């Protein structure tokens, strides 16, 4: 199994910055993609940003230029630097990984428990 643990959430004023971090334990697995999703109350979970083991990133239009994702697949970590936060960024942020068992090709989804980010105006 792959286990993900997030850290770095909290309360921040509008215009402020936060950094989220996620570390994975992955015995017997290879992680191909890591990233961040978020879910606000009453809304569907949405992609924020992902990064592949080949260092390719995918960033949601709503956060381009404000949020930056980075990963270290040797250390099984992914970070999300969030700048110029606003009230619309308030949500629970979830770390996500796509991983496969050694010797297998099927990709499996894994999620962290989530960390709350609240932006006050």
Secondary structure as UniProt FT lines:
FT   STRAND          3..7
FT   STRAND          10..13
FT   TURN            14..15
FT   STRAND          18..25
FT   TURN            27..28
FT   STRAND          29..39
FT   TURN            41..42
FT   STRAND          46..52
FT   TURN            53..54
FT   STRAND          57..59
FT   TURN            61..66
FT   STRAND          67..72
FT   TURN            73..76
FT   STRAND          77..82
FT   HELIX           87..89
FT   STRAND          91..101
FT   TURN            102..103
FT   STRAND          108..111
FT   STRAND          115..120
//
